[in-house]
Each structure stands twice: as structure tokens, then as C-alpha cells.
Amino acid sequence: MAKQKLKLKRSAAAVLYGLGLLAVTTALYALFPSAFENGKNAQTSFTTAALAQSPQNADAASSSSSSDRSSAQALEGLSSAETEVSASSDSADAASTQTGSETSETLEETARKAAASSKDDYGFAIREADGQNAKTILIDAGHGGSDLGDGAKDGSQEKNIVLDYAKKLKAHLEKQNPDLHVVLTREDDTRLGSNDWNDTAARIQKQEDVQADYVISLHAHASDDPSASGFQIILNDDDDMAKDLASRIVENFATVSWLPDRGIVFTRDYPLQMISMSNAHAIELDLGLLSSDTDLSYLKDSARLEQSAAAAAAAISDTILYNPGAPGYASRQKQNAASRS
């Protein structure tokens, strides 16, 4: 761009110089019009006459022929420079348009593939593996072993319900999107740590060990209010991808008529180390309330659980497919540590 500006300045200077010479030529034409009108031989006579008149006229006459050439060359240079600048601008615009077009085409291609995909038993798309969106998903079934979690009045335990759901969710994710690598924090009735702190630390370390891109922590709590009902999602307020995932889960759960949505809660209002200390796009999905008769009936219904798990799996898969190249997430602890270094 600097070279183009320099060329433009030089061309403009040449134009001004040529115009000055052209003015001299015009003045001479006023003095000797017949010389200009009689062609090439007349111009020779004009030059001789000019020499006879004065030294100044001689200088002007000798410059007259080169004046026209200089003007033409200057104008040609200016035109060339303008063409180069215009071409450069067009190239930049084309590059910008191409980038936007490629992004649009990527999303359109994703939508096209989704529409053309086969469907599972619940109407959610089953994609073919293409290696374009390979991600690691860690599904964390809360509690386990001596840690029972919350309980229902009929004896149902949170640890068992969420483990059952975790296995169903893993199966649906692997079926709907073969590019995903799905890992469970526990596959049986086992506690990961000897106490609450060690258990949480082990689950967070598991995220790092498998280099998880997304973490889905599963729970089913209870409430002191027996009329309370529904599922809830907890996430970090600075994680846009987790927000997108949560909105897709809410939408898909409504599609399959799962329990009511109790809303989204942020970790700034509800401290949750499993989520707030995660270096992945993480959410806690509270499936329902064991204290609600309605919720408990859903959580114990294997067919409803399958349908809900398929809906959650589709939300996770779509979040990844419709956000190609999305950046990873760093916890506030990691962000703060980086800012101090």
C-alpha cells in the first residue's frame, strides 16, 4: 500500500509538470497559430520563428513536443496507479467476502448434512463420521459408592439414577455423532474420593486427564418444597458455548416433553467447584427433583429417560457442529494465573 501511495504521488507530480508545459505551448499557439495549423513542416517553421523572436520562446518551442508526451505519460501513470489501487482494494474486498462466504457455507453445509442425516427413534439426526468436529465429552455421574446423593421417599437414590442416565447419554452421543469421544467419570457404583473434597478433586483431574472439551455433570436433587418440579442447568456466566448448549437442551427437552424448565443458574450465584474450576465447556444438568412425585415418576421411567438422553445428546452434538472452530474455555483461576505471569 505504501508503494502504491508513492506511485500515486509521483504520477500526480508528473501531471502538474506536464500541465505547466502545456500552458506554455498554449501561449505559443496564441502567438503563432499558423505554425500549428500547417502540420509537421509548419511546426519546423514555427520553431525557427520562435528562435528568431527571443531565447525564452526558443526554450518554450524546444519543449513543446516533449510537453505533450510528458502529459500523456503522466496521465498514463496516474491511470495505472489508480488501477493498481483499485485492484488492491478489490482483492481485499474479495478476500473479506470469501472469508464470510466460507463461514456461511460451513454453517449451510452443516445444516444440509443435518437435514440429510438419518434419524434415531426419537427424531434426532444421526451424523456420519467425517473427522471434522472430533471432540472429547466427559459425562460425570455425580456421587457413587458411600456417597448416595439425595434420596426419594420410596428409597430411590440419586447416585443410581444419574449413573443410569450417564450410560444412556453416552450411548446416544456415540450413535448420533461417531466423531465424539465420550468418557464416563464412573461406570459403576464407585466413589472417586474418600471425602467430598477428594471426590471433587478427582473428577476435576479426570477432566484434565482426558483433555475434555465439554463436561456434563449429572445430578437429581431434592427440594424442601414438595410442589417444586423440573430440571435446571448450572454453568459459568462467561462461557458462551455452555450457554448455547444449555439453550439447546432446554429446546430439545421441550420437544420430547421432559420436565418443566426451572431456569439457568450461574456459578457466581451458586458456587459449584466441579463447574467453576473446569477448563472445559462445563454444565451441571439437574435432571429433576426426587422430592417431586411427578419428577420421580419421570426419573424412574426407563423409556422417558432414553428419550431425554437422546434429546440431550442431540443438543451436545449440534452445539459442536454449529460452532466449528469455537475456542476452548479456561476457568477464572486459570485466567487469573495467566494474567499474573
C-alpha positions in Angstrom: 0.0 0.0 0.0 2.9 2.4 0.8 4.4 1.7 -2.7 1.1 2.4 -4.3 0.7 5.7 -2.5 4.3 6.7 -3.6 3.4 5.8 -7.2 0.3 7.9 -7.0 2.2 11.0 -5.6 4.9 10.7 -8.4 2.2 10.4 -11.0 0.4 13.5 -9.7 3.6 15.5 -9.8 4.2 14.4 -13.3 0.7 15.6 -14.3 1.3 19.0 -12.7 4.6 19.4 -14.6 3.0 18.3 -17.8 0.2 20.8 -17.4 2.7 23.6 -16.8 4.4 22.8 -20.1 1.0 22.6 -21.8 0.2 26.1 -20.7 3.5 27.4 -22.3 2.5 25.6 -25.5 -0.9 27.2 -25.5 0.6 30.6 -25.1 2.9 30.0 -28.1 -0.1 28.8 -30.1 -1.7 32.2 -29.5 1.4 33.9 -30.9 1.9 31.6 -33.9 -1.4 29.9 -34.8 -0.5 29.3 -38.4 2.6 27.3 -37.4 0.4 24.8 -35.5 -2.2 24.5 -38.3 0.3 23.7 -41.2 1.4 20.4 -39.9 4.8 19.0 -39.4 6.7 21.4 -41.8 4.9 24.3 -40.4 6.0 23.3 -36.9 9.6 23.5 -38.1 8.9 27.0 -39.4 7.3 27.9 -36.1 10.3 26.7 -34.2 12.7 28.7 -36.4 10.5 31.8 -36.0 10.3 31.3 -32.3 14.1 31.2 -32.1 14.3 34.4 -34.0 11.9 36.1 -31.6 13.6 35.5 -28.3 15.6 33.0 -26.2 12.5 32.4 -24.0 10.5 31.5 -27.0 13.3 29.2 -28.1 13.2 27.3 -24.8 9.5 27.0 -24.9 9.5 25.8 -28.5 12.1 23.1 -27.9 9.9 21.9 -25.0 6.6 21.9 -26.8 6.8 18.5 -28.4 8.1 16.8 -25.2 5.3 18.6 -23.3 2.6 16.6 -25.0 4.5 13.4 -24.4 5.1 14.2 -20.7 1.4 15.0 -20.2 0.3 11.8 -21.9 2.9 9.7 -19.9 1.8 11.4 -16.6 -1.8 10.7 -17.3 -1.0 7.2 -18.2 1.0 6.8 -15.0 -1.9 8.2 -12.9 -4.3 5.9 -14.6 -2.0 2.9 -13.9 -1.7 3.8 -10.3 -5.4 4.2 -9.9 -5.9 0.8 -11.5 -3.4 -0.8 -9.1 -5.0 0.8 -6.0 -8.4 -0.3 -7.3 -7.2 -3.8 -7.9 -5.8 -4.0 -4.4 -9.0 -2.7 -2.9 -11.0 -5.2 -5.0 -8.7 -8.0 -3.8 -9.1 -7.0 -0.2 -12.9 -6.9 -0.6 -12.9 -10.2 -2.3 -10.8 -11.8 0.5 -13.2 -10.4 3.1 -16.2 -11.6 1.1 -14.6 -15.0 0.7 -14.0 -15.4 4.4 -17.6 -14.5 5.2 -18.8 -16.8 2.4 -16.7 -19.7 3.7 -18.2 -19.3 7.2 -21.7 -19.1 5.8 -21.0 -22.1 3.6 -19.7 -24.1 6.6 -22.9 -23.5 8.5 -25.1 -24.1 5.5 -23.3 -27.3 4.8 -23.8 -28.4 8.4 -27.5 -27.6 8.1 -27.7 -29.5 4.9 -26.0 -32.5 6.3 -28.3 -32.4 9.3 -31.3 -32.4 7.1 -30.0 -35.2 5.0 -29.0 -37.3 8.0 -30.9 -40.4 9.1 -32.9 -40.1 12.3 -32.9 -42.1 15.5 -36.0 -43.4 17.2 -36.7 -40.0 18.7 -36.3 -37.9 15.5 -32.8 -36.7 16.2 -30.1 -36.7 13.5 -27.5 -39.4 13.2 -24.4 -38.0 11.5 -21.8 -39.8 9.5 -18.2 -39.6 10.8 -16.1 -37.2 8.9 -13.4 -36.2 11.5 -14.2 -32.5 11.1 -15.6 -32.0 14.7 -13.9 -34.6 16.9 -14.3 -33.6 20.5 -14.0 -35.3 23.9 -17.1 -35.3 26.1 -16.8 -36.2 29.7 -20.0 -37.3 31.4 -19.9 -37.1 35.1 -22.4 -39.1 37.1 -22.5 -37.5 40.5 -21.9 -39.2 43.8 -21.4 -43.0 43.9 -20.4 -45.7 46.5 -20.9 -44.5 50.0 -22.0 -41.1 48.7 -25.7 -41.7 48.0 -26.6 -38.2 47.0 -30.2 -37.1 47.5 -33.0 -39.7 48.0 -36.7 -40.1 47.4 -39.3 -41.2 49.9 -39.6 -44.5 48.0 -35.9 -45.2 48.6 -34.7 -44.2 45.1 -31.1 -42.8 45.2 -29.6 -40.0 43.2 -26.3 -41.9 42.6 -28.1 -44.8 40.8 -30.5 -42.6 38.7 -27.7 -40.4 37.3 -25.4 -43.4 36.5 -28.2 -44.9 34.5 -28.8 -41.7 32.7 -25.0 -41.2 32.1 -24.8 -44.6 30.3 -27.8 -43.8 28.2 -26.4 -40.3 27.3 -23.1 -41.9 26.3 -24.8 -44.4 24.0 -26.9 -41.8 22.3 -23.9 -39.5 21.7 -21.8 -42.2 20.2 -24.7 -43.2 17.9 -25.7 -39.6 16.8 -22.1 -38.4 16.3 -19.4 -41.0 15.8 -16.7 -38.3 15.8 -17.2 -37.7 19.5 -15.0 -39.4 22.1 -17.3 -40.0 25.1 -15.9 -40.8 28.6 -17.6 -41.5 31.9 -16.1 -40.5 35.2 -17.5 -43.6 36.7 -19.1 -46.7 35.1 -20.3 -48.4 38.3 -21.3 -47.7 41.9 -17.9 -46.3 42.9 -16.9 -43.1 44.8 -13.9 -41.3 43.3 -12.6 -39.9 46.5 -12.6 -40.7 50.2 -14.4 -37.5 51.1 -16.2 -34.7 49.3 -13.1 -32.6 48.6 -11.1 -35.6 47.3 -14.0 -36.8 45.2 -14.4 -33.4 43.6 -10.7 -33.1 43.0 -10.6 -36.5 41.3 -13.5 -35.5 39.0 -11.7 -32.3 38.0 -8.5 -34.1 37.5 -10.3 -36.6 35.2 -11.3 -33.6 33.0 -7.6 -32.7 32.6 -6.5 -36.3 32.1 -8.8 -36.9 29.1 -8.5 -33.3 27.9 -12.2 -32.8 27.8 -13.7 -30.2 25.6 -17.2 -30.5 27.2 -18.2 -31.7 30.6 -21.7 -32.7 31.5 -22.2 -33.3 35.3 -25.4 -35.1 36.1 -27.4 -34.8 39.3 -31.0 -35.2 40.6 -31.5 -33.2 43.7 -34.4 -32.8 46.2 -36.2 -29.7 47.4 -37.9 -28.8 50.8 -40.8 -27.6 48.7 -42.8 -30.7 47.6 -44.5 -28.6 44.9 -41.2 -27.7 43.2 -40.6 -29.6 39.9 -38.4 -29.5 36.9 -34.8 -29.7 35.6 -32.2 -27.0 36.0 -28.8 -26.1 34.4 -25.8 -24.5 36.1 -22.9 -23.0 34.2 -20.3 -20.3 34.2 -21.6 -16.9 33.1 -18.6 -16.2 30.9 -18.9 -19.4 28.9 -20.8 -18.6 25.7 -20.6 -22.2 24.4 -22.1 -23.5 27.6 -24.9 -21.0 27.3 -25.6 -22.2 23.7 -25.5 -25.8 24.9 -28.0 -25.0 27.7 -30.4 -23.3 25.4 -30.4 -26.3 23.0 -31.0 -28.7 25.9 -34.0 -26.6 27.0 -35.4 -26.6 23.5 -34.9 -30.3 23.0 -36.4 -31.2 26.3 -39.5 -29.2 25.4 -39.6 -31.2 22.1 -39.7 -34.5 24.0 -42.0 -33.2 26.8 -39.5 -33.7 29.5 -40.0 -32.0 32.9 -40.5 -28.2 33.3 -37.5 -25.8 32.9 -36.6 -24.3 36.3 -34.1 -22.0 34.6 -30.4 -21.5 34.2 -28.2 -20.6 37.2 -24.7 -19.2 37.1 -21.9 -20.4 39.3 -21.3 -16.8 40.6 -24.7 -17.2 42.3 -24.4 -20.9 43.1 -20.8 -21.8 43.7 -20.0 -25.2 42.2 -16.4 -26.2 42.0 -16.9 -29.0 39.5 -18.1 -26.4 37.0 -16.3 -23.2 38.1 -12.9 -24.9 38.3 -13.3 -26.6 34.9 -11.1 -25.8 31.9 -13.8 -27.2 29.6 -17.2 -26.0 28.5 -19.0 -27.4 31.5 -22.6 -27.6 32.8 -24.3 -29.3 35.6 -27.6 -30.8 34.4 -30.0 -31.4 37.3 -32.5 -33.8 35.7 -35.3 -33.3 38.2 -36.3 -33.3 41.8 -36.6 -36.5 43.8 -38.9 -34.7 46.2 -41.5 -34.3 43.5 -43.8 -37.2 42.8 -44.1 -36.2 39.1 -40.3 -35.8 38.7 -39.6 -39.1 40.4 -42.1 -40.9 38.0 -40.1 -39.5 35.1 -36.7 -40.3 36.5 -37.8 -44.0 37.2 -39.3 -44.4 33.7 -36.7 -46.0 31.5 -38.4 -45.1 28.2 -38.7 -41.4 29.3 -35.0 -41.4 30.3 -34.0 -42.8 27.0 -35.9 -40.1 25.2 -34.5 -37.4 27.4 -30.9 -38.7 26.9 -31.4 -38.7 23.2 -32.5 -35.1 23.3 -29.6 -34.0 25.5 -27.2 -35.9 23.2 -28.6 -34.1 20.1 -28.1 -30.7 21.9 -24.5 -31.5 22.6 -23.8 -32.7 19.1 -25.5 -29.7 17.5 -23.6 -27.3 19.7 -20.4 -28.7 18.4 -21.4 -29.0 14.8 -22.9 -25.5 14.5 -19.9 -23.8 16.2 -16.9 -25.0 14.2 -13.6 -23.7 15.4 -15.1 -22.4 18.7 -12.3 -21.6 21.2 -11.9 -23.7 24.3 -12.7 -22.5 27.8 -10.3 -21.5 30.6 -11.5 -21.3 34.2 -11.3 -18.0 36.0 -8.5 -19.5 38.2 -6.5 -20.3 35.1 -7.3 -16.9 33.6 -6.1 -15.1 36.7 -2.9 -17.2 36.9 -2.2 -16.3 33.3 -2.7 -12.6 33.9 -0.2 -12.7 36.9 2.5 -14.4 34.9 
